Amino acid sequence: MAPVQEVNNVWLIFVLVIMWTGFPILFQTVFSAMWLPSALAVMGMVLRGAGFAFRKPSRRLVDRRLYGAVFAVASVVTPFFLGAAVGGVASERVAGHPL
């Protein structure tokens, strides 16, 4: 599962960097309007990675359950907020930037 999760994050970062450098007005418009779901999605990605990384070396069952729960909750929260941001853009809730 680790390679699949890492590839998804790499593609997401790649798309964000291309949008940031190639289409700065679009990037500014989308991320100024959708900053909250985007920030929560990024926080979910960080927590998901941390839960995945820290669960394996944990020796106590309580710690393994805690990191497993963090991974599980972040695995649900991250796609929800990514979908909320994409849904906001698709439903035209992001106002276009006047040129």
mmCIF file as gemmi writes it, N, C-alpha and C atoms, coordinates in Angstrom:
data_model
loop_
_atom_site.group_PDB
_atom_site.id
_atom_site.type_symbol
_atom_site.label_atom_id
_atom_site.label_alt_id
_atom_site.label_comp_id
_atom_site.label_asym_id
_atom_site.label_entity_id
_atom_site.label_seq_id
_atom_site.pdbx_PDB_ins_code
_atom_site.Cartn_x
_atom_site.Cartn_y
_atom_site.Cartn_z
_atom_site.occupancy
_atom_site.B_iso_or_equiv
_atom_site.pdbx_formal_charge
_atom_site.auth_seq_id
_atom_site.auth_asym_id
_atom_site.pdbx_PDB_model_num
ATOM 1 N N . MET Axp A 1 ? 0.811 -1.186 0 1 0 ? 1 A 1
ATOM 2 C CA . MET Axp A 1 ? 0 0 0 1 0 ? 1 A 1
ATOM 3 C C . MET Axp A 1 ? 0.86 1.258 0 1 0 ? 1 A 1
ATOM 4 N N . ALA Axp A 2 ? 2.039 1.217 0.557 1 0 ? 2 A 1
ATOM 5 C CA . ALA Axp A 2 ? 2.879 2.413 0.659 1 0 ? 2 A 1
ATOM 6 C C . ALA Axp A 2 ? 3.199 3.03 -0.697 1 0 ? 2 A 1
ATOM 7 N N . PRO Axp A 3 ? 3.585 2.249 -1.714 1 0 ? 3 A 1
ATOM 8 C CA . PRO Axp A 3 ? 3.891 2.886 -2.994 1 0 ? 3 A 1
ATOM 9 C C . PRO Axp A 3 ? 2.685 3.589 -3.614 1 0 ? 3 A 1
ATOM 10 N N . VAL Axp A 4 ? 1.492 3.03 -3.45 1 0 ? 4 A 1
ATOM 11 C CA . VAL Axp A 4 ? 0.3 3.652 -4.022 1 0 ? 4 A 1
ATOM 12 C C . VAL Axp A 4 ? 0.022 4.982 -3.341 1 0 ? 4 A 1
ATOM 13 N N . GLN Axp A 5 ? 0.122 5.031 -2.024 1 0 ? 5 A 1
ATOM 14 C CA . GLN Axp A 5 ? -0.135 6.267 -1.305 1 0 ? 5 A 1
ATOM 15 C C . GLN Axp A 5 ? 0.909 7.316 -1.659 1 0 ? 5 A 1
ATOM 16 N N . GLU Axp A 6 ? 2.147 6.925 -1.796 1 0 ? 6 A 1
ATOM 17 C CA . GLU Axp A 6 ? 3.199 7.877 -2.13 1 0 ? 6 A 1
ATOM 18 C C . GLU Axp A 6 ? 3.023 8.418 -3.539 1 0 ? 6 A 1
ATOM 19 N N . VAL Axp A 7 ? 2.636 7.575 -4.484 1 0 ? 7 A 1
ATOM 20 C CA . VAL Axp A 7 ? 2.427 8.031 -5.861 1 0 ? 7 A 1
ATOM 21 C C . VAL Axp A 7 ? 1.285 9.032 -5.923 1 0 ? 7 A 1
ATOM 22 N N . ASN Axp A 8 ? 0.209 8.795 -5.193 1 0 ? 8 A 1
ATOM 23 C CA . ASN Axp A 8 ? -0.904 9.75 -5.18 1 0 ? 8 A 1
ATOM 24 C C . ASN Axp A 8 ? -0.448 11.114 -4.668 1 0 ? 8 A 1
ATOM 25 N N . ASN Axp A 9 ? 0.317 11.145 -3.607 1 0 ? 9 A 1
ATOM 26 C CA . ASN Axp A 9 ? 0.806 12.421 -3.07 1 0 ? 9 A 1
ATOM 27 C C . ASN Axp A 9 ? 1.767 13.1 -4.035 1 0 ? 9 A 1
ATOM 28 N N . VAL Axp A 10 ? 2.627 12.326 -4.692 1 0 ? 10 A 1
ATOM 29 C CA . VAL Axp A 10 ? 3.568 12.904 -5.651 1 0 ? 10 A 1
ATOM 30 C C . VAL Axp A 10 ? 2.817 13.532 -6.82 1 0 ? 10 A 1
ATOM 31 N N . TRP Axp A 11 ? 1.816 12.856 -7.358 1 0 ? 11 A 1
ATOM 32 C CA . TRP Axp A 11 ? 1.038 13.423 -8.461 1 0 ? 11 A 1
ATOM 33 C C . TRP Axp A 11 ? 0.286 14.663 -8.026 1 0 ? 11 A 1
ATOM 34 N N . LEU Axp A 12 ? -0.247 14.663 -6.83 1 0 ? 12 A 1
ATOM 35 C CA . LEU Axp A 12 ? -0.962 15.837 -6.331 1 0 ? 12 A 1
ATOM 36 C C . LEU Axp A 12 ? -0.019 17.033 -6.215 1 0 ? 12 A 1
ATOM 37 N N . ILE Axp A 13 ? 1.161 16.826 -5.686 1 0 ? 13 A 1
ATOM 38 C CA . ILE Axp A 13 ? 2.141 17.902 -5.577 1 0 ? 13 A 1
ATOM 39 C C . ILE Axp A 13 ? 2.587 18.352 -6.965 1 0 ? 13 A 1
ATOM 40 N N . PHE Axp A 14 ? 2.787 17.411 -7.877 1 0 ? 14 A 1
ATOM 41 C CA . PHE Axp A 14 ? 3.18 17.748 -9.242 1 0 ? 14 A 1
ATOM 42 C C . PHE Axp A 14 ? 2.134 18.627 -9.915 1 0 ? 14 A 1
ATOM 43 N N . VAL Axp A 15 ? 0.872 18.273 -9.774 1 0 ? 15 A 1
ATOM 44 C CA . VAL Axp A 15 ? -0.209 19.073 -10.363 1 0 ? 15 A 1
ATOM 45 C C . VAL Axp A 15 ? -0.266 20.46 -9.729 1 0 ? 15 A 1
ATOM 46 N N . LEU Axp A 16 ? -0.11 20.542 -8.42 1 0 ? 16 A 1
ATOM 47 C CA . LEU Axp A 16 ? -0.131 21.847 -7.749 1 0 ? 16 A 1
ATOM 48 C C . LEU Axp A 16 ? 1.021 22.733 -8.199 1 0 ? 16 A 1
ATOM 49 N N . VAL Axp A 17 ? 2.213 22.165 -8.354 1 0 ? 17 A 1
ATOM 50 C CA . VAL Axp A 17 ? 3.364 22.961 -8.781 1 0 ? 17 A 1
ATOM 51 C C . VAL Axp A 17 ? 3.187 23.421 -10.226 1 0 ? 17 A 1
ATOM 52 N N . ILE Axp A 18 ? 2.681 22.561 -11.101 1 0 ? 18 A 1
ATOM 53 C CA . ILE Axp A 18 ? 2.434 22.958 -12.487 1 0 ? 18 A 1
ATOM 54 C C . ILE Axp A 18 ? 1.387 24.059 -12.537 1 0 ? 18 A 1
ATOM 55 N N . MET Axp A 19 ? 0.327 23.928 -11.749 1 0 ? 19 A 1
ATOM 56 C CA . MET Axp A 19 ? -0.711 24.961 -11.732 1 0 ? 19 A 1
ATOM 57 C C . MET Axp A 19 ? -0.153 26.267 -11.167 1 0 ? 19 A 1
ATOM 58 N N . TRP Axp A 20 ? 0.679 26.176 -10.154 1 0 ? 20 A 1
ATOM 59 C CA . TRP Axp A 20 ? 1.256 27.361 -9.524 1 0 ? 20 A 1
ATOM 60 C C . TRP Axp A 20 ? 2.187 28.098 -10.484 1 0 ? 20 A 1
ATOM 61 N N . THR Axp A 21 ? 3.037 27.361 -11.201 1 0 ? 21 A 1
ATOM 62 C CA . THR Axp A 21 ? 4.006 28.006 -12.078 1 0 ? 21 A 1
ATOM 63 C C . THR Axp A 21 ? 3.428 28.333 -13.451 1 0 ? 21 A 1
ATOM 64 N N . GLY Axp A 22 ? 2.545 27.493 -13.971 1 0 ? 22 A 1
ATOM 65 C CA . GLY Axp A 22 ? 2.024 27.704 -15.317 1 0 ? 22 A 1
ATOM 66 C C . GLY Axp A 22 ? 0.785 28.575 -15.387 1 0 ? 22 A 1
ATOM 67 N N . PHE Axp A 23 ? -0.028 28.518 -14.364 1 0 ? 23 A 1
ATOM 68 C CA . PHE Axp A 23 ? -1.295 29.245 -14.354 1 0 ? 23 A 1
ATOM 69 C C . PHE Axp A 23 ? -1.462 29.956 -13.007 1 0 ? 23 A 1
ATOM 70 N N . PRO Axp A 24 ? -0.662 30.985 -12.737 1 0 ? 24 A 1
ATOM 71 C CA . PRO Axp A 24 ? -0.683 31.606 -11.408 1 0 ? 24 A 1
ATOM 72 C C . PRO Axp A 24 ? -2.012 32.287 -11.072 1 0 ? 24 A 1
ATOM 73 N N . ILE Axp A 25 ? -2.711 32.837 -12.065 1 0 ? 25 A 1
ATOM 74 C CA . ILE Axp A 25 ? -3.989 33.494 -11.776 1 0 ? 25 A 1
ATOM 75 C C . ILE Axp A 25 ? -5.028 32.453 -11.365 1 0 ? 25 A 1
ATOM 76 N N . LEU Axp A 26 ? -5.049 31.316 -12.064 1 0 ? 26 A 1
ATOM 77 C CA . LEU Axp A 26 ? -5.951 30.224 -11.686 1 0 ? 26 A 1
ATOM 78 C C . LEU Axp A 26 ? -5.615 29.714 -10.293 1 0 ? 26 A 1
ATOM 79 N N . PHE Axp A 27 ? -4.335 29.542 -10.02 1 0 ? 27 A 1
ATOM 80 C CA . PHE Axp A 27 ? -3.904 29.075 -8.7 1 0 ? 27 A 1
ATOM 81 C C . PHE Axp A 27 ? -4.35 30.045 -7.609 1 0 ? 27 A 1
ATOM 82 N N . GLN Axp A 28 ? -4.144 31.334 -7.848 1 0 ? 28 A 1
ATOM 83 C CA . GLN Axp A 28 ? -4.538 32.345 -6.866 1 0 ? 28 A 1
ATOM 84 C C . GLN Axp A 28 ? -6.04 32.339 -6.64 1 0 ? 28 A 1
ATOM 85 N N . THR Axp A 29 ? -6.807 32.237 -7.719 1 0 ? 29 A 1
ATOM 86 C CA . THR Axp A 29 ? -8.256 32.277 -7.605 1 0 ? 29 A 1
ATOM 87 C C . THR Axp A 29 ? -8.789 31.069 -6.842 1 0 ? 29 A 1
ATOM 88 N N . VAL Axp A 30 ? -8.316 29.891 -7.221 1 0 ? 30 A 1
ATOM 89 C CA . VAL Axp A 30 ? -8.817 28.665 -6.602 1 0 ? 30 A 1
ATOM 90 C C . VAL Axp A 30 ? -8.398 28.58 -5.14 1 0 ? 30 A 1
ATOM 91 N N . PHE Axp A 31 ? -7.142 28.847 -4.852 1 0 ? 31 A 1
ATOM 92 C CA . PHE Axp A 31 ? -6.67 28.647 -3.485 1 0 ? 31 A 1
ATOM 93 C C . PHE Axp A 31 ? -7.036 29.781 -2.547 1 0 ? 31 A 1
ATOM 94 N N . SER Axp A 32 ? -7.359 30.955 -3.064 1 0 ? 32 A 1
ATOM 95 C CA . SER Axp A 32 ? -7.865 31.979 -2.16 1 0 ? 32 A 1
ATOM 96 C C . SER Axp A 32 ? -9.321 31.702 -1.797 1 0 ? 32 A 1
ATOM 97 N N . ALA Axp A 33 ? -10.06 31.07 -2.704 1 0 ? 33 A 1
ATOM 98 C CA . ALA Axp A 33 ? -11.456 30.733 -2.408 1 0 ? 33 A 1
ATOM 99 C C . ALA Axp A 33 ? -11.582 29.42 -1.638 1 0 ? 33 A 1
ATOM 100 N N . MET Axp A 34 ? -10.729 28.471 -1.919 1 0 ? 34 A 1
ATOM 101 C CA . MET Axp A 34 ? -10.824 27.135 -1.326 1 0 ? 34 A 1
ATOM 102 C C . MET Axp A 34 ? -9.67 26.85 -0.37 1 0 ? 34 A 1
ATOM 103 N N . TRP Axp A 35 ? -9.252 27.848 0.4 1 0 ? 35 A 1
ATOM 104 C CA . TRP Axp A 35 ? -8.102 27.651 1.271 1 0 ? 35 A 1
ATOM 105 C C . TRP Axp A 35 ? -8.406 26.712 2.427 1 0 ? 35 A 1
ATOM 106 N N . LEU Axp A 36 ? -9.609 26.765 2.955 1 0 ? 36 A 1
ATOM 107 C CA . LEU Axp A 36 ? -9.914 25.924 4.112 1 0 ? 36 A 1
ATOM 108 C C . LEU Axp A 36 ? -9.966 24.434 3.754 1 0 ? 36 A 1
ATOM 109 N N . PRO Axp A 37 ? -10.742 24.005 2.74 1 0 ? 37 A 1
ATOM 110 C CA . PRO Axp A 37 ? -10.695 22.577 2.43 1 0 ? 37 A 1
ATOM 111 C C . PRO Axp A 37 ? -9.323 22.122 1.935 1 0 ? 37 A 1
ATOM 112 N N . SER Axp A 38 ? -8.604 22.996 1.25 1 0 ? 38 A 1
ATOM 113 C CA . SER Axp A 38 ? -7.263 22.624 0.783 1 0 ? 38 A 1
ATOM 114 C C . SER Axp A 38 ? -6.308 22.447 1.958 1 0 ? 38 A 1
ATOM 115 N N . ALA Axp A 39 ? -6.362 23.344 2.917 1 0 ? 39 A 1
ATOM 116 C CA . ALA Axp A 39 ? -5.489 23.234 4.086 1 0 ? 39 A 1
ATOM 117 C C . ALA Axp A 39 ? -5.834 22 4.917 1 0 ? 39 A 1
ATOM 118 N N . LEU Axp A 40 ? -7.115 21.708 5.058 1 0 ? 40 A 1
ATOM 119 C CA . LEU Axp A 40 ? -7.509 20.514 5.814 1 0 ? 40 A 1
ATOM 120 C C . LEU Axp A 40 ? -7.129 19.237 5.077 1 0 ? 40 A 1
ATOM 121 N N . ALA Axp A 41 ? -7.177 19.256 3.751 1 0 ? 41 A 1
ATOM 122 C CA . ALA Axp A 41 ? -6.738 18.09 2.975 1 0 ? 41 A 1
ATOM 123 C C . ALA Axp A 41 ? -5.235 17.87 3.13 1 0 ? 41 A 1
ATOM 124 N N . VAL Axp A 42 ? -4.47 18.941 3.101 1 0 ? 42 A 1
ATOM 125 C CA . VAL Axp A 42 ? -3.022 18.82 3.297 1 0 ? 42 A 1
ATOM 126 C C . VAL Axp A 42 ? -2.713 18.314 4.704 1 0 ? 42 A 1
ATOM 127 N N . MET Axp A 43 ? -3.434 18.826 5.702 1 0 ? 43 A 1
ATOM 128 C CA . MET Axp A 43 ? -3.235 18.348 7.066 1 0 ? 43 A 1
ATOM 129 C C . MET Axp A 43 ? -3.598 16.86 7.164 1 0 ? 43 A 1
ATOM 130 N N . GLY Axp A 44 ? -4.643 16.446 6.463 1 0 ? 44 A 1
ATOM 131 C CA . GLY Axp A 44 ? -5.004 15.037 6.444 1 0 ? 44 A 1
ATOM 132 C C . GLY Axp A 44 ? -3.937 14.175 5.798 1 0 ? 44 A 1
ATOM 133 N N . MET Axp A 45 ? -3.312 14.677 4.735 1 0 ? 45 A 1
ATOM 134 C CA . MET Axp A 45 ? -2.222 13.922 4.087 1 0 ? 45 A 1
ATOM 135 C C . MET Axp A 45 ? -1.035 13.762 5.021 1 0 ? 45 A 1
ATOM 136 N N . VAL Axp A 46 ? -0.718 14.816 5.752 1 0 ? 46 A 1
ATOM 137 C CA . VAL Axp A 46 ? 0.403 14.74 6.695 1 0 ? 46 A 1
ATOM 138 C C . VAL Axp A 46 ? 0.085 13.758 7.811 1 0 ? 46 A 1
ATOM 139 N N . LEU Axp A 47 ? -1.119 13.834 8.357 1 0 ? 47 A 1
ATOM 140 C CA . LEU Axp A 47 ? -1.496 12.9 9.429 1 0 ? 47 A 1
ATOM 141 C C . LEU Axp A 47 ? -1.577 11.467 8.925 1 0 ? 47 A 1
ATOM 142 N N . ARG Axp A 48 ? -2.012 11.284 7.692 1 0 ? 48 A 1
ATOM 143 C CA . ARG Axp A 48 ? -2.084 9.937 7.122 1 0 ? 48 A 1
ATOM 144 C C . ARG Axp A 48 ? -0.687 9.34 6.989 1 0 ? 48 A 1
ATOM 145 N N . GLY Axp A 49 ? 0.236 10.138 6.48 1 0 ? 49 A 1
ATOM 146 C CA . GLY Axp A 49 ? 1.616 9.669 6.365 1 0 ? 49 A 1
ATOM 147 C C . GLY Axp A 49 ? 2.244 9.397 7.718 1 0 ? 49 A 1
ATOM 148 N N . ALA Axp A 50 ? 1.963 10.261 8.688 1 0 ? 50 A 1
ATOM 149 C CA . ALA Axp A 50 ? 2.524 10.061 10.024 1 0 ? 50 A 1
ATOM 150 C C . ALA Axp A 50 ? 1.945 8.819 10.682 1 0 ? 50 A 1
ATOM 151 N N . GLY Axp A 51 ? 0.644 8.621 10.551 1 0 ? 51 A 1
ATOM 152 C CA . GLY Axp A 51 ? 0.03 7.426 11.118 1 0 ? 51 A 1
ATOM 153 C C . GLY Axp A 51 ? 0.581 6.153 10.507 1 0 ? 51 A 1
ATOM 154 N N . PHE Axp A 52 ? 0.8 6.2 9.188 1 0 ? 52 A 1
ATOM 155 C CA . PHE Axp A 52 ? 1.348 5.03 8.49 1 0 ? 52 A 1
ATOM 156 C C . PHE Axp A 52 ? 2.794 4.767 8.907 1 0 ? 52 A 1
ATOM 157 N N . ALA Axp A 53 ? 3.578 5.837 9.029 1 0 ? 53 A 1
ATOM 158 C CA . ALA Axp A 53 ? 5.002 5.674 9.346 1 0 ? 53 A 1
ATOM 159 C C . ALA Axp A 53 ? 5.243 5.275 10.794 1 0 ? 53 A 1
ATOM 160 N N . PHE Axp A 54 ? 4.467 5.822 11.724 1 0 ? 54 A 1
ATOM 161 C CA . PHE Axp A 54 ? 4.725 5.568 13.141 1 0 ? 54 A 1
ATOM 162 C C . PHE Axp A 54 ? 4.054 4.309 13.673 1 0 ? 54 A 1
ATOM 163 N N . ARG Axp A 55 ? 3.124 3.737 12.934 1 0 ? 55 A 1
ATOM 164 C CA . ARG Axp A 55 ? 2.423 2.546 13.426 1 0 ? 55 A 1
ATOM 165 C C . ARG Axp A 55 ? 3.345 1.333 13.456 1 0 ? 55 A 1
ATOM 166 N N . LYS Axp A 56 ? 4.121 1.141 12.426 1 0 ? 56 A 1
ATOM 167 C CA . LYS Axp A 56 ? 4.962 -0.059 12.331 1 0 ? 56 A 1
ATOM 168 C C . LYS Axp A 56 ? 6.013 -0.146 13.439 1 0 ? 56 A 1
ATOM 169 N N . PRO Axp A 57 ? 6.781 0.903 13.721 1 0 ? 57 A 1
ATOM 170 C CA . PRO Axp A 57 ? 7.81 0.744 14.764 1 0 ? 57 A 1
ATOM 171 C C . PRO Axp A 57 ? 7.273 0.798 16.191 1 0 ? 57 A 1
ATOM 172 N N . SER Axp A 58 ? 5.998 1.083 16.377 1 0 ? 58 A 1
ATOM 173 C CA . SER Axp A 58 ? 5.443 1.138 17.731 1 0 ? 58 A 1
ATOM 174 C C . SER Axp A 58 ? 5.408 -0.25 18.341 1 0 ? 58 A 1
ATOM 175 N N . ARG Axp A 59 ? 5.792 -0.325 19.598 1 0 ? 59 A 1
ATOM 176 C CA . ARG Axp A 59 ? 5.83 -1.614 20.274 1 0 ? 59 A 1
ATOM 177 C C . ARG Axp A 59 ? 4.58 -1.872 21.111 1 0 ? 59 A 1
ATOM 178 N N . ARG Axp A 60 ? 4.034 -0.818 21.692 1 0 ? 60 A 1
ATOM 179 C CA . ARG Axp A 60 ? 2.862 -0.996 22.545 1 0 ? 60 A 1
ATOM 180 C C . ARG Axp A 60 ? 1.594 -1.047 21.697 1 0 ? 60 A 1
ATOM 181 N N . LEU Axp A 61 ? 0.651 -1.866 22.122 1 0 ? 61 A 1
ATOM 182 C CA . LEU Axp A 61 ? -0.604 -2.025 21.401 1 0 ? 61 A 1
ATOM 183 C C . LEU Axp A 61 ? -1.412 -0.728 21.401 1 0 ? 61 A 1
ATOM 184 N N . VAL Axp A 62 ? -1.329 0.018 22.494 1 0 ? 62 A 1
ATOM 185 C CA . VAL Axp A 62 ? -2.061 1.286 22.588 1 0 ? 62 A 1
ATOM 186 C C . VAL Axp A 62 ? -1.561 2.263 21.527 1 0 ? 62 A 1
ATOM 187 N N . ASP Axp A 63 ? -0.249 2.331 21.347 1 0 ? 63 A 1
ATOM 188 C CA . ASP Axp A 63 ? 0.316 3.234 20.341 1 0 ? 63 A 1
ATOM 189 C C . ASP Axp A 63 ? -0.066 2.791 18.928 1 0 ? 63 A 1
ATOM 190 N N . ARG Axp A 64 ? -0.029 1.48 18.684 1 0 ? 64 A 1
ATOM 191 C CA . ARG Axp A 64 ? -0.417 0.975 17.36 1 0 ? 64 A 1
ATOM 192 C C . ARG Axp A 64 ? -1.867 1.305 17.056 1 0 ? 64 A 1
ATOM 193 N N . ARG Axp A 65 ? -2.728 1.155 18.039 1 0 ? 65 A 1
ATOM 194 C CA . ARG Axp A 65 ? -4.141 1.49 17.826 1 0 ? 65 A 1
ATOM 195 C C . ARG Axp A 65 ? -4.324 2.986 17.593 1 0 ? 65 A 1
ATOM 196 N N . LEU Axp A 66 ? -3.585 3.801 18.33 1 0 ? 66 A 1
ATOM 197 C CA . LEU Axp A 66 ? -3.673 5.25 18.157 1 0 ? 66 A 1
ATOM 198 C C . LEU Axp A 66 ? -3.239 5.651 16.747 1 0 ? 66 A 1
ATOM 199 N N . TYR Axp A 67 ? -2.091 5.168 16.304 1 0 ? 67 A 1
ATOM 200 C CA . TYR Axp A 67 ? -1.608 5.515 14.965 1 0 ? 67 A 1
ATOM 201 C C . TYR Axp A 67 ? -2.496 4.913 13.885 1 0 ? 67 A 1
ATOM 202 N N . GLY Axp A 68 ? -3.046 3.746 14.145 1 0 ? 68 A 1
ATOM 203 C CA . GLY Axp A 68 ? -3.997 3.17 13.196 1 0 ? 68 A 1
ATOM 204 C C . GLY Axp A 68 ? -5.267 4 13.081 1 0 ? 68 A 1
ATOM 205 N N . ALA Axp A 69 ? -5.731 4.524 14.218 1 0 ? 69 A 1
ATOM 206 C CA . ALA Axp A 69 ? -6.914 5.385 14.2 1 0 ? 69 A 1
ATOM 207 C C . ALA Axp A 69 ? -6.624 6.703 13.489 1 0 ? 69 A 1
ATOM 208 N N . VAL Axp A 70 ? -5.44 7.267 13.71 1 0 ? 70 A 1
ATOM 209 C CA . VAL Axp A 70 ? -5.061 8.502 13.009 1 0 ? 70 A 1
ATOM 210 C C . VAL Axp A 70 ? -5.032 8.251 11.506 1 0 ? 70 A 1
ATOM 211 N N . PHE Axp A 71 ? -4.447 7.131 11.095 1 0 ? 71 A 1
ATOM 212 C CA . PHE Axp A 71 ? -4.402 6.781 9.678 1 0 ? 71 A 1
ATOM 213 C C . PHE Axp A 71 ? -5.806 6.607 9.115 1 0 ? 71 A 1
ATOM 214 N N . ALA Axp A 72 ? -6.671 5.934 9.853 1 0 ? 72 A 1
ATOM 215 C CA . ALA Axp A 72 ? -8.033 5.676 9.376 1 0 ? 72 A 1
ATOM 216 C C . ALA Axp A 72 ? -8.84 6.962 9.239 1 0 ? 72 A 1
ATOM 217 N N . VAL Axp A 73 ? -8.777 7.811 10.243 1 0 ? 73 A 1
ATOM 218 C CA . VAL Axp A 73 ? -9.536 9.067 10.193 1 0 ? 73 A 1
ATOM 219 C C . VAL Axp A 73 ? -8.996 9.963 9.081 1 0 ? 73 A 1
ATOM 220 N N . ALA Axp A 74 ? -7.679 10.055 8.952 1 0 ? 74 A 1
ATOM 221 C CA . ALA Axp A 74 ? -7.091 10.879 7.898 1 0 ? 74 A 1
ATOM 222 C C . ALA Axp A 74 ? -7.397 10.319 6.516 1 0 ? 74 A 1
ATOM 223 N N . SER Axp A 75 ? -7.537 9.004 6.396 1 0 ? 75 A 1
ATOM 224 C CA . SER Axp A 75 ? -7.873 8.397 5.112 1 0 ? 75 A 1
ATOM 225 C C . SER Axp A 75 ? -9.299 8.72 4.68 1 0 ? 75 A 1
ATOM 226 N N . VAL Axp A 76 ? -10.159 9.044 5.609 1 0 ? 76 A 1
ATOM 227 C CA . VAL Axp A 76 ? -11.531 9.442 5.284 1 0 ? 76 A 1
ATOM 228 C C . VAL Axp A 76 ? -11.618 10.956 5.087 1 0 ? 76 A 1
ATOM 229 N N . VAL Axp A 77 ? -10.932 11.698 5.931 1 0 ? 77 A 1
ATOM 230 C CA . VAL Axp A 77 ? -11.027 13.16 5.913 1 0 ? 77 A 1
ATOM 231 C C . VAL Axp A 77 ? -10.36 13.753 4.659 1 0 ? 77 A 1
ATOM 232 N N . THR Axp A 78 ? -9.204 13.23 4.281 1 0 ? 78 A 1
ATOM 233 C CA . THR Axp A 78 ? -8.46 13.803 3.159 1 0 ? 78 A 1
ATOM 234 C C . THR Axp A 78 ? -9.245 13.772 1.85 1 0 ? 78 A 1
ATOM 235 N N . PRO Axp A 79 ? -9.777 12.633 1.411 1 0 ? 79 A 1
ATOM 236 C CA . PRO Axp A 79 ? -10.556 12.652 0.164 1 0 ? 79 A 1
ATOM 237 C C . PRO Axp A 79 ? -11.824 13.488 0.264 1 0 ? 79 A 1
ATOM 238 N N . PHE Axp A 80 ? -12.409 13.566 1.467 1 0 ? 80 A 1
ATOM 239 C CA . PHE Axp A 80 ? -13.602 14.395 1.626 1 0 ? 80 A 1
ATOM 240 C C . PHE Axp A 80 ? -13.295 15.855 1.33 1 0 ? 80 A 1
ATOM 241 N N . PHE Axp A 81 ? -12.212 16.375 1.918 1 0 ? 81 A 1
ATOM 242 C CA . PHE Axp A 81 ? -11.883 17.779 1.707 1 0 ? 81 A 1
ATOM 243 C C . PHE Axp A 81 ? -11.341 18.044 0.306 1 0 ? 81 A 1
ATOM 244 N N . LEU Axp A 82 ? -10.637 17.089 -0.276 1 0 ? 82 A 1
ATOM 245 C CA . LEU Axp A 82 ? -10.24 17.252 -1.678 1 0 ? 82 A 1
ATOM 246 C C . LEU Axp A 82 ? -11.473 17.308 -2.569 1 0 ? 82 A 1
ATOM 247 N N . GLY Axp A 83 ? -12.447 16.448 -2.308 1 0 ? 83 A 1
ATOM 248 C CA . GLY Axp A 83 ? -13.693 16.474 -3.065 1 0 ? 83 A 1
ATOM 249 C C . GLY Axp A 83 ? -14.486 17.742 -2.843 1 0 ? 83 A 1
ATOM 250 N N . ALA Axp A 84 ? -14.437 18.271 -1.628 1 0 ? 84 A 1
ATOM 251 C CA . ALA Axp A 84 ? -15.133 19.529 -1.355 1 0 ? 84 A 1
ATOM 252 C C . ALA Axp A 84 ? -14.515 20.67 -2.144 1 0 ? 84 A 1
ATOM 253 N N . ALA Axp A 85 ? -13.196 20.696 -2.235 1 0 ? 85 A 1
ATOM 254 C CA . ALA Axp A 85 ? -12.523 21.745 -3.007 1 0 ? 85 A 1
ATOM 255 C C . ALA Axp A 85 ? -12.818 21.599 -4.5 1 0 ? 85 A 1
ATOM 256 N N . VAL Axp A 86 ? -12.731 20.392 -5.015 1 0 ? 86 A 1
ATOM 257 C CA . VAL Axp A 86 ? -13.026 20.169 -6.436 1 0 ? 86 A 1
ATOM 258 C C . VAL Axp A 86 ? -14.498 20.439 -6.719 1 0 ? 86 A 1
ATOM 259 N N . GLY Axp A 87 ? -15.373 20.042 -5.818 1 0 ? 87 A 1
ATOM 260 C CA . GLY Axp A 87 ? -16.805 20.313 -5.983 1 0 ? 87 A 1
ATOM 261 C C . GLY Axp A 87 ? -17.119 21.793 -5.967 1 0 ? 87 A 1
ATOM 262 N N . GLY Axp A 88 ? -16.408 22.542 -5.126 1 0 ? 88 A 1
ATOM 263 C CA . GLY Axp A 88 ? -16.598 23.99 -5.103 1 0 ? 88 A 1
ATOM 264 C C . GLY Axp A 88 ? -16.179 24.645 -6.4 1 0 ? 88 A 1
ATOM 265 N N . VAL Axp A 89 ? -15.1 24.161 -6.978 1 0 ? 89 A 1
ATOM 266 C CA . VAL Axp A 89 ? -14.652 24.69 -8.27 1 0 ? 89 A 1
ATOM 267 C C . VAL Axp A 89 ? -15.61 24.27 -9.375 1 0 ? 89 A 1
ATOM 268 N N . ALA Axp A 90 ? -16.036 23.004 -9.369 1 0 ? 90 A 1
ATOM 269 C CA . ALA Axp A 90 ? -16.925 22.501 -10.422 1 0 ? 90 A 1
ATOM 270 C C . ALA Axp A 90 ? -18.304 23.138 -10.377 1 0 ? 90 A 1
ATOM 271 N N . SER Axp A 91 ? -18.769 23.508 -9.199 1 0 ? 91 A 1
ATOM 272 C CA . SER Axp A 91 ? -20.087 24.139 -9.086 1 0 ? 91 A 1
ATOM 273 C C . SER Axp A 91 ? -20.018 25.654 -9.253 1 0 ? 91 A 1
ATOM 274 N N . GLU Axp A 92 ? -18.869 26.125 -9.692 1 0 ? 92 A 1
ATOM 275 C CA . GLU Axp A 92 ? -18.638 27.545 -9.99 1 0 ? 92 A 1
ATOM 276 C C . GLU Axp A 92 ? -18.807 28.442 -8.774 1 0 ? 92 A 1
ATOM 277 N N . ARG Axp A 93 ? -18.422 27.959 -7.614 1 0 ? 93 A 1
ATOM 278 C CA . ARG Axp A 93 ? -18.437 28.794 -6.417 1 0 ? 93 A 1
ATOM 279 C C . ARG Axp A 93 ? -17.171 29.651 -6.328 1 0 ? 93 A 1
ATOM 280 N N . VAL Axp A 94 ? -16.217 29.37 -7.186 1 0 ? 94 A 1
ATOM 281 C CA . VAL Axp A 94 ? -14.99 30.166 -7.249 1 0 ? 94 A 1
ATOM 282 C C . VAL Axp A 94 ? -15.197 31.231 -8.297 1 0 ? 94 A 1
ATOM 283 N N . ALA Axp A 95 ? -15.154 32.493 -7.877 1 0 ? 95 A 1
ATOM 284 C CA . ALA Axp A 95 ? -15.351 33.595 -8.806 1 0 ? 95 A 1
ATOM 285 C C . ALA Axp A 95 ? -14.13 33.762 -9.692 1 0 ? 95 A 1
ATOM 286 N N . GLY Axp A 96 ? -14.372 34.008 -10.952 1 0 ? 96 A 1
ATOM 287 C CA . GLY Axp A 96 ? -13.275 34.21 -11.892 1 0 ? 96 A 1
ATOM 288 C C . GLY Axp A 96 ? -12.53 35.494 -11.603 1 0 ? 96 A 1
ATOM 289 N N . HIS Axp A 97 ? -11.265 35.5 -11.926 1 0 ? 97 A 1
ATOM 290 C CA . HIS Axp A 97 ? -10.433 36.661 -11.701 1 0 ? 97 A 1
ATOM 291 C C . HIS Axp A 97 ? -10.539 37.599 -12.898 1 0 ? 97 A 1
ATOM 292 N N . PRO Axp A 98 ? -10.921 38.861 -12.689 1 0 ? 98 A 1
ATOM 293 C CA . PRO Axp A 98 ? -11.022 39.791 -13.818 1 0 ? 98 A 1
ATOM 294 C C . PRO Axp A 98 ? -9.631 40.151 -14.331 1 0 ? 98 A 1
ATOM 295 N N . LEU Axp A 99 ? -9.482 40.14 -15.625 1 0 ? 99 A 1
ATOM 296 C CA . LEU Axp A 99 ? -8.183 40.47 -16.215 1 0 ? 99 A 1
ATOM 297 C C . LEU Axp A 99 ? -8.071 41.926 -16.524 1 0 ? 99 A 1
